[in-house]
Amino acid sequence: MAERTDAPMTAEERVLIVERVFDAPRELVWQGWTDPEQVMRWWGPKGFTSPACEIDLRVGGKYLWCMRTPQGQDFWNTGVYREIVLYERIVCTQSLADEKGNVVPGAHYGMSGDLPLETVVTVTFEEIDGRTRLVLRQEGIGDMLEGAEAGWNGAFDKLADSLPAA
């Protein structure tokens, strides 16, 4: 199980910060985040599945991840890796996409509101006595703050359950 610490967030900042401590070494948490087969075990909130995941883990490389609702609707996300420091940090963009990886507006999925076309996600991994402190920071999130927080926390619950015990 992962300890959960939710930092405060405000609409003015349009930044989401989610912190977790996983009972697994940093290398295993990193692999859980960067290996397509492992990402498919946890991507999406509770009850969602991930039927597809492609990762080109290099600066300038892209990813394309799919999450499927319990009702069978697919939602695709894509982004470009801006910075990768092995076992320490990943910085990438994140956007809604179609199944081919083309960025689409929220309206493509029937969403309304002020949804940004792109956010910036920074994930840091810190080893603490055989455990891993992961901090996710998502900038430019607009009206998606609460929904994104719930989604990330649900996904991180699944990531914690998918990692081998330390």
MDAnalysis code that builds the backbone (N, CA, C; Angstrom):
import MDAnalysis as mda
import numpy as np

u = mda.Universe.empty(498, n_residues=166, atom_resindex=np.repeat(np.arange(166), 3), trajectory=True)
u.add_TopologyAttr("name", ["N", "CA", "C"] * 166)
u.add_TopologyAttr("resid", np.arange(1, 167))
u.add_TopologyAttr("resname", ["MET", "ALA", "GLU", "ARG", "THR", "ASP", "ALA", "PRO", "MET", "THR", "ALA", "GLU", "GLU", "ARG", "VAL", "LEU", "ILE", "VAL", "GLU", "ARG", "VAL", "PHE", "ASP", "ALA", "PRO", "ARG", "GLU", "LEU", "VAL", "TRP", "GLN", "GLY", "TRP", "THR", "ASP", "PRO", "GLU", "GLN", "VAL", "MET", "ARG", "TRP", "TRP", "GLY", "PRO", "LYS", "GLY", "PHE", "THR", "SER", "PRO", "ALA", "CYS", "GLU", "ILE", "ASP", "LEU", "ARG", "VAL", "GLY", "GLY", "LYS", "TYR", "LEU", "TRP", "CYS", "MET", "ARG", "THR", "PRO", "GLN", "GLY", "GLN", "ASP", "PHE", "TRP", "ASN", "THR", "GLY", "VAL", "TYR", "ARG", "GLU", "ILE", "VAL", "LEU", "TYR", "GLU", "ARG", "ILE", "VAL", "CYS", "THR", "GLN", "SER", "LEU", "ALA", "ASP", "GLU", "LYS", "GLY", "ASN", "VAL", "VAL", "PRO", "GLY", "ALA", "HIS", "TYR", "GLY", "MET", "SER", "GLY", "ASP", "LEU", "PRO", "LEU", "GLU", "THR", "VAL", "VAL", "THR", "VAL", "THR", "PHE", "GLU", "GLU", "ILE", "ASP", "GLY", "ARG", "THR", "ARG", "LEU", "VAL", "LEU", "ARG", "GLN", "GLU", "GLY", "ILE", "GLY", "ASP", "MET", "LEU", "GLU", "GLY", "ALA", "GLU", "ALA", "GLY", "TRP", "ASN", "GLY", "ALA", "PHE", "ASP", "LYS", "LEU", "ALA", "ASP", "SER", "LEU", "PRO", "ALA", "ALA"])
u.atoms.positions = np.array([
    [0.845, -1.186, 0.000],
    [0.000, 0.000, 0.000],
    [0.883, 1.240, 0.000],
    [0.430, 2.282, -0.585],
    [1.188, 3.527, -0.658],
    [0.568, 4.557, 0.274],
    [1.418, 5.267, 0.996],
    [0.943, 6.377, 1.808],
    [0.521, 7.500, 0.881],
    [-0.494, 8.237, 1.272],
    [-1.064, 9.260, 0.406],
    [-0.995, 10.611, 1.106],
    [-0.471, 11.597, 0.387],
    [-0.442, 12.963, 0.885],
    [-0.906, 13.863, -0.237],
    [-2.056, 14.477, -0.072],
    [-2.588, 15.375, -1.090],
    [-2.271, 16.806, -0.690],
    [-1.559, 17.505, -1.543],
    [-1.225, 18.904, -1.286],
    [-2.398, 19.778, -1.719],
    [-2.560, 20.926, -1.085],
    [-3.652, 21.811, -1.507],
    [-3.439, 22.303, -2.936],
    [-4.547, 22.613, -3.599],
    [-4.469, 23.119, -4.956],
    [-5.520, 24.205, -5.105],
    [-5.276, 25.125, -6.006],
    [-6.241, 26.188, -6.240],
    [-6.426, 26.377, -7.727],
    [-7.582, 26.863, -8.108],
    [-7.863, 27.129, -9.522],
    [-6.942, 28.212, -10.049],
    [-6.565, 29.172, -9.172],
    [-5.686, 30.247, -9.619],
    [-4.324, 29.698, -10.054],
    [-3.825, 28.738, -9.296],
    [-2.515, 28.161, -9.634],
    [-2.612, 27.223, -10.823],
    [-3.742, 26.570, -10.961],
    [-3.932, 25.586, -12.020],
    [-2.823, 24.543, -12.030],
    [-2.446, 24.141, -10.815],
    [-1.407, 23.136, -10.637],
    [-1.936, 22.074, -9.677],
    [-1.709, 20.839, -10.025],
    [-2.074, 19.719, -9.165],
    [-0.790, 19.064, -8.689],
    [-0.722, 18.769, -7.404],
    [0.417, 18.036, -6.844],
    [-0.138, 16.846, -6.084],
    [0.336, 15.662, -6.433],
    [-0.048, 14.434, -5.745],
    [1.241, 13.739, -5.335],
    [1.308, 13.365, -4.077],
    [2.508, 12.709, -3.544],
    [2.112, 11.350, -2.982],
    [2.949, 10.363, -3.239],
    [2.757, 9.018, -2.700],
    [4.096, 8.450, -2.275],
    [4.052, 7.588, -1.265],
    [5.215, 6.787, -0.898],
    [4.836, 5.335, -1.137],
    [5.588, 4.685, -2.030],
    [5.325, 3.297, -2.400],
    [6.276, 2.369, -1.655],
    [5.764, 1.218, -1.255],
    [6.569, 0.211, -0.569],
    [7.343, -0.626, -1.579],
    [8.164, 0.044, -2.363],
    [8.968, -0.635, -3.377],
    [10.173, 0.248, -3.693],
    [11.291, -0.370, -4.090],
    [12.466, 0.418, -4.465],
    [12.185, 1.316, -5.673],
    [12.928, 2.382, -5.757],
    [12.743, 3.382, -6.808],
    [12.791, 2.768, -8.208],
    [13.712, 1.830, -8.456],
    [13.832, 1.231, -9.790],
    [12.546, 0.514, -10.196],
    [11.882, -0.134, -9.229],
    [10.635, -0.840, -9.551],
    [9.503, 0.141, -9.833],
    [9.441, 1.235, -9.086],
    [8.404, 2.238, -9.335],
    [8.658, 2.897, -10.689],
    [9.929, 3.172, -10.993],
    [10.289, 3.740, -12.304],
    [9.832, 2.812, -13.427],
    [10.121, 1.510, -13.286],
    [9.702, 0.543, -14.304],
    [8.185, 0.498, -14.427],
    [7.496, 0.617, -13.288],
    [6.040, 0.643, -13.311],
    [5.512, 1.813, -14.115],
    [6.285, 2.887, -14.160],
    [5.884, 4.106, -14.870],
    [6.337, 4.112, -16.330],
    [7.392, 3.370, -16.662],
    [8.008, 3.494, -17.988],
    [7.901, 2.251, -18.875],
    [7.519, 1.126, -18.329],
    [7.380, -0.102, -19.108],
    [5.919, -0.246, -19.553],
    [5.651, -0.303, -20.864],
    [4.261, -0.346, -21.347],
    [3.410, -1.441, -20.705],
    [3.951, -2.638, -20.560],
    [3.176, -3.738, -19.971],
    [2.779, -3.416, -18.532],
    [3.678, -2.764, -17.811],
    [3.373, -2.415, -16.423],
    [2.406, -1.229, -16.345],
    [2.561, -0.249, -17.220],
    [1.643, 0.891, -17.230],
    [0.215, 0.407, -17.470],
    [0.052, -0.584, -18.323],
    [-1.285, -1.090, -18.640],
    [-1.966, -1.731, -17.420],
    [-1.201, -2.053, -16.381],
    [-1.782, -2.629, -15.161],
    [-2.416, -1.567, -14.269],
    [-1.990, -0.295, -14.432],
    [-2.462, 0.716, -13.476],
    [-3.041, 1.980, -14.100],
    [-2.851, 2.230, -15.372],
    [-3.279, 3.498, -15.956],
    [-4.801, 3.619, -15.918],
    [-5.270, 4.673, -15.315],
    [-6.695, 4.961, -15.214],
    [-7.196, 4.751, -13.800],
    [-8.294, 5.414, -13.474],
    [-8.879, 5.289, -12.135],
    [-9.382, 3.872, -11.853],
    [-9.766, 3.630, -10.618],
    [-10.315, 2.335, -10.207],
    [-11.490, 1.977, -11.115],
    [-11.518, 0.724, -11.555],
    [-12.580, 0.254, -12.431],
    [-12.268, 0.400, -13.907],
    [-11.266, 1.214, -14.239],
    [-10.850, 1.403, -15.630],
    [-9.770, 0.377, -15.963],
    [-9.635, 0.053, -17.229],
    [-8.542, -0.799, -17.704],
    [-7.716, -0.005, -18.711],
    [-6.590, -0.565, -19.084],
    [-5.742, 0.067, -20.085],
    [-5.382, -0.973, -21.137],
    [-6.093, -0.975, -22.262],
    [-5.869, -1.992, -23.281],
    [-4.693, -1.723, -24.216],
    [-4.114, -0.512, -24.176],
    [-3.020, -0.201, -25.105],
    [-2.089, 0.829, -24.477],
    [-0.800, 0.676, -24.749],
    [0.200, 1.614, -24.244],
    [1.446, 1.519, -25.117],
    [1.869, 2.668, -25.631],
    [3.118, 2.757, -26.388],
    [3.981, 3.823, -25.721],
    [5.261, 3.519, -25.554],
    [6.188, 4.454, -24.914],
    [7.491, 4.479, -25.692],
    [7.903, 5.673, -26.116],
    [9.213, 5.904, -26.727],
    [9.973, 6.777, -25.730],
    [10.583, 6.131, -24.740],
    [11.164, 6.816, -23.586],
    [12.523, 7.431, -23.930],
    [12.462, 8.616, -24.510],
    [13.642, 9.415, -24.805],
    [13.172, 10.858, -24.956],
    [14.063, 11.793, -24.736],
    [13.688, 13.195, -24.913],
    [13.244, 13.387, -26.364],
    [12.065, 13.943, -26.548],
    [11.473, 14.093, -27.871],
    [10.609, 12.913, -28.279],
    [10.707, 11.806, -27.531],
    [9.870, 10.642, -27.810],
    [8.449, 10.878, -27.337],
    [7.542, 10.068, -27.850],
    [6.131, 10.225, -27.514],
    [5.609, 8.988, -26.798],
    [4.487, 9.198, -26.116],
    [3.754, 8.075, -25.552],
    [2.299, 8.184, -26.004],
    [1.616, 7.052, -25.993],
    [0.192, 6.988, -26.307],
    [-0.406, 5.917, -25.415],
    [-1.239, 6.357, -24.465],
    [-1.834, 5.452, -23.488],
    [-3.343, 5.502, -23.633],
    [-3.987, 4.361, -23.492],
    [-5.444, 4.287, -23.546],
    [-5.982, 3.822, -22.201],
    [-7.068, 4.468, -21.756],
    [-7.795, 3.947, -20.600],
    [-9.241, 3.728, -21.027],
    [-9.801, 2.618, -20.550],
    [-11.165, 2.225, -20.928],
    [-12.054, 2.259, -19.697],
    [-13.186, 2.950, -19.834],
    [-14.145, 3.032, -18.739],
    [-14.806, 1.677, -18.520],
    [-15.443, 1.477, -17.361],
    [-16.188, 0.230, -17.152],
    [-17.301, 0.026, -18.189],
    [-17.774, 1.109, -18.809],
    [-18.810, 1.011, -19.839],
    [-18.220, 0.755, -21.238],
    [-16.891, 0.716, -21.350],
    [-16.256, 0.382, -22.613],
    [-15.810, 1.550, -23.466],
    [-15.915, 2.797, -22.958],
    [-15.446, 3.948, -23.744],
    [-13.945, 4.127, -23.555],
    [-13.230, 4.299, -24.655],
    [-11.786, 4.517, -24.604],
    [-11.467, 6.001, -24.570],
    [-10.506, 6.358, -23.727],
    [-9.945, 7.705, -23.667],
    [-8.444, 7.562, -23.883],
    [-7.922, 8.287, -24.841],
    [-6.504, 8.216, -25.173],
    [-5.785, 9.463, -24.663],
    [-4.552, 9.270, -24.198],
    [-3.669, 10.367, -23.803],
    [-2.360, 10.221, -24.549],
    [-1.792, 11.362, -24.904],
    [-0.493, 11.370, -25.560],
    [0.345, 12.492, -24.988],
    [1.609, 12.445, -25.271],
    [2.504, 13.510, -24.854],
    [3.894, 13.282, -25.387],
    [4.737, 14.271, -25.144],
    [6.129, 14.241, -25.587],
    [7.020, 14.371, -24.355],
    [8.039, 13.542, -24.293],
    [8.989, 13.597, -23.183],
    [9.932, 14.777, -23.375],
    [9.974, 15.663, -22.383],
    [10.845, 16.842, -22.434],
    [12.147, 16.638, -21.667],
    [12.088, 15.853, -20.604],
    [13.278, 15.609, -19.785],
    [13.152, 14.232, -19.151],
    [14.248, 13.484, -19.156],
    [14.289, 12.174, -18.523],
    [15.621, 12.066, -17.788],
    [15.546, 11.894, -16.482],
    [16.732, 11.636, -15.664],
    [16.484, 10.268, -15.036],
    [17.222, 9.267, -15.480],
    [16.986, 7.881, -15.103],
    [16.779, 7.723, -13.598],
    [15.668, 7.095, -13.227],
    [15.265, 6.798, -11.853],
    [14.991, 8.034, -10.996],
    [15.056, 9.247, -11.572],
    [14.860, 10.453, -10.768],
    [13.698, 11.325, -11.226],
    [13.570, 11.576, -12.535],
    [12.578, 12.562, -12.977],
    [12.175, 12.324, -14.429],
    [10.880, 12.552, -14.666],
    [10.319, 12.555, -16.016],
    [9.505, 13.835, -16.139],
    [9.749, 14.577, -17.207],
    [8.939, 15.748, -17.530],
    [8.383, 15.514, -18.932],
    [7.057, 15.644, -19.056],
    [6.428, 15.413, -20.350],
    [5.170, 16.265, -20.470],
    [4.702, 16.395, -21.681],
    [3.402, 17.024, -21.898],
    [2.342, 15.933, -21.784],
    [1.092, 16.351, -21.593],
    [-0.015, 15.403, -21.595],
    [-1.216, 16.069, -22.263],
    [-1.821, 15.352, -23.194],
    [-2.987, 15.840, -23.932],
    [-3.961, 14.706, -24.163],
    [-5.226, 15.046, -24.300],
    [-6.190, 14.078, -24.805],
    [-5.852, 13.833, -26.271],
    [-6.119, 12.622, -26.735],
    [-5.752, 12.261, -28.105],
    [-6.788, 11.314, -28.684],
    [-6.683, 11.108, -30.000],
    [-7.445, 10.027, -30.616],
    [-6.554, 8.778, -30.626],
    [-7.076, 7.682, -31.140],
    [-6.335, 6.415, -31.094],
    [-5.054, 6.429, -31.937],
    [-4.894, 7.443, -32.795],
    [-3.678, 7.562, -33.604],
    [-2.650, 8.484, -32.967],
    [-2.999, 9.088, -31.827],
    [-2.065, 9.968, -31.134],
    [-2.199, 11.432, -31.512],
    [-3.219, 11.780, -32.279],
    [-3.452, 13.183, -32.617],
    [-4.122, 13.879, -31.438],
    [-3.618, 15.036, -31.036],
    [-4.198, 15.797, -29.933],
    [-5.599, 16.240, -30.321],
    [-6.546, 16.059, -29.387],
    [-7.938, 16.445, -29.620],
    [-8.440, 17.272, -28.434],
    [-9.438, 18.126, -28.650],
    [-10.023, 18.868, -27.528],
    [-10.927, 17.950, -26.707],
    [-11.252, 18.384, -25.496],
    [-12.131, 17.607, -24.638],
    [-13.477, 17.306, -25.277],
    [-13.941, 18.186, -26.151],
    [-15.222, 17.983, -26.834],
    [-15.234, 16.684, -27.645],
    [-14.067, 16.229, -28.071],
    [-13.957, 14.962, -28.800],
    [-14.547, 13.816, -27.983],
    [-14.421, 13.924, -26.656],
    [-14.928, 12.902, -25.739],
    [-16.199, 13.349, -25.024],
    [-16.824, 14.412, -25.515],
    [-18.058, 14.890, -24.916],
    [-17.866, 15.674, -23.634],
    [-16.645, 16.125, -23.391],
    [-16.353, 16.898, -22.190],
    [-16.614, 18.377, -22.452],
    [-17.012, 19.068, -21.409],
    [-17.217, 20.502, -21.531],
    [-16.291, 21.222, -20.566],
    [-16.349, 22.527, -20.576],
    [-15.530, 23.297, -19.654],
    [-14.240, 23.754, -20.292],
    [-13.435, 24.353, -19.487],
    [-12.173, 24.935, -19.934],
    [-11.060, 23.897, -19.838],
    [-11.073, 22.926, -20.734],
    [-10.051, 21.881, -20.715],
    [-8.883, 22.303, -21.605],
    [-7.680, 22.290, -21.045],
    [-6.526, 22.679, -21.856],
    [-6.192, 21.610, -22.893],
    [-5.614, 22.030, -23.999],
    [-5.149, 21.059, -24.992],
    [-3.903, 20.332, -24.507],
    [-3.131, 20.975, -23.633],
    [-1.880, 20.375, -23.172],
    [-1.578, 20.823, -21.743],
    [-1.102, 19.884, -20.945],
    [-0.576, 20.198, -19.618],
    [0.865, 19.702, -19.569],
    [1.589, 20.114, -18.543],
    [2.956, 19.637, -18.337],
    [2.974, 18.835, -17.043],
    [3.497, 17.610, -17.128],
    [3.549, 16.699, -15.990],
    [5.010, 16.457, -15.631],
    [5.327, 16.670, -14.360],
    [6.659, 16.356, -13.834],
    [6.481, 15.302, -12.756],
    [7.200, 14.196, -12.890],
    [7.147, 13.116, -11.909],
    [8.550, 12.922, -11.374],
    [8.696, 12.993, -10.039],
    [9.997, 12.749, -9.425],
    [9.922, 11.479, -8.588],
    [11.045, 10.781, -8.522],
    [11.168, 9.512, -7.816],
    [12.319, 9.656, -6.823],
    [12.050, 9.484, -5.541],
    [13.087, 9.624, -4.515],
    [13.120, 8.366, -3.662],
    [14.293, 7.752, -3.570],
    [14.482, 6.551, -2.756],
    [14.576, 6.955, -1.289],
    [13.782, 6.292, -0.449],
    [13.806, 6.544, 0.991],
    [13.781, 5.183, 1.696],
    [14.948, 4.710, 2.115],
    [15.049, 3.453, 2.870],
    [14.316, 2.296, 2.184],
    [14.565, 2.102, 0.905],
    [13.963, 0.998, 0.170],
    [12.548, 1.259, -0.310],
    [12.027, 2.413, 0.010],
    [10.704, 2.826, -0.453],
    [10.899, 3.957, -1.452],
    [9.830, 4.360, -2.113],
    [9.936, 5.411, -3.122],
    [8.895, 6.492, -2.879],
    [9.385, 7.708, -2.774],
    [8.493, 8.880, -2.710],
    [8.339, 9.381, -4.142],
    [7.111, 9.355, -4.646],
    [6.797, 9.839, -5.986],
    [5.981, 11.118, -5.823],
    [6.400, 12.171, -6.528],
    [5.645, 13.411, -6.529],
    [5.296, 13.734, -7.978],
    [4.001, 13.889, -8.228],
    [3.508, 14.270, -9.542],
    [3.027, 15.709, -9.465],
    [3.476, 16.510, -10.407],
    [3.050, 17.910, -10.523],
    [2.513, 18.094, -11.931],
    [1.248, 18.492, -12.051],
    [0.629, 18.712, -13.354],
    [0.248, 20.185, -13.450],
    [0.870, 20.883, -14.399],
    [0.677, 22.323, -14.562],
    [-0.242, 22.626, -15.738],
    [-0.994, 23.732, -15.603],
    [-1.861, 24.182, -16.684],
    [-3.143, 23.397, -16.782],
    [-3.618, 22.901, -15.668],
    [-4.707, 21.935, -15.663],
    [-6.100, 22.546, -15.785],
    [-6.228, 23.840, -15.613],
    [-7.525, 24.498, -15.812],
    [-8.608, 23.966, -14.902],
    [-9.793, 23.724, -15.460],
    [-10.958, 23.276, -14.697],
    [-10.899, 21.803, -14.304],
    [-9.835, 21.112, -14.639],
    [-9.754, 19.670, -14.403],
    [-9.162, 19.302, -13.041],
    [-8.904, 20.277, -12.164],
    [-8.187, 20.009, -10.921],
    [-8.750, 18.838, -10.130],
    [-9.995, 18.907, -9.735],
    [-10.568, 17.874, -8.869],
    [-10.664, 16.530, -9.573],
    [-11.100, 16.531, -10.817],
    [-11.200, 15.279, -11.553],
    [-9.840, 14.636, -11.773],
    [-8.846, 15.464, -12.074],
    [-7.497, 14.936, -12.284],
    [-6.929, 14.375, -10.989],
    [-7.171, 15.055, -9.885],
    [-6.680, 14.548, -8.596],
    [-7.267, 13.178, -8.294],
    [-8.568, 13.034, -8.474],
    [-9.220, 11.747, -8.230],
    [-8.681, 10.677, -9.185],
    [-8.486, 11.048, -10.442],
    [-7.968, 10.095, -11.422],
    [-6.567, 9.622, -11.096],
    [-5.678, 10.566, -10.786],
    [-4.308, 10.187, -10.444],
    [-4.276, 9.331, -9.180],
    [-5.044, 9.707, -8.158],
    [-5.038, 8.928, -6.921],
    [-5.558, 7.518, -7.145],
    [-6.614, 7.374, -7.950],
    [-7.109, 6.044, -8.270],
    [-6.082, 5.221, -9.027],
    [-5.400, 5.862, -9.973],
    [-4.357, 5.171, -10.737],
    [-3.193, 4.781, -9.836],
    [-2.812, 5.674, -8.921],
    [-1.691, 5.367, -8.026],
    [-2.044, 4.262, -7.037],
    [-3.314, 4.153, -6.645],
    [-3.738, 3.008, -5.829],
    [-3.473, 1.712, -6.598],
    [-3.820, 1.712, -7.900],
    [-3.602, 0.530, -8.721],
    [-2.107, 0.276, -8.948],
    [-1.313, 1.360, -9.117],
    [0.128, 1.187, -9.257],
    [0.701, 0.532, -8.003],
    [0.287, 1.006, -6.832],
    [0.773, 0.427, -5.578],
    [0.457, -1.078, -5.512],
    [-0.746, -1.445, -5.917],
    [-1.157, -2.853, -5.877],
    [-0.423, -3.698, -6.906],
    [0.075, -3.068, -7.991],
    [0.736, -3.825, -9.058],
    [2.228, -4.033, -8.812],
    [2.802, -3.297, -7.866],
    [4.234, -3.410, -7.609],
    [4.530, -4.606, -6.725],
    [5.659, -5.314, -6.996],
    [6.031, -6.419, -6.108],
    [6.352, -5.883, -4.711],
    [6.069, -6.664, -3.697],
    [6.371, -6.239, -2.325],
    [7.873, -6.086, -2.137],
    [8.254, -5.111, -1.333],
    [9.683, -4.851, -1.074],
    [10.274, -5.958, -0.221],
])
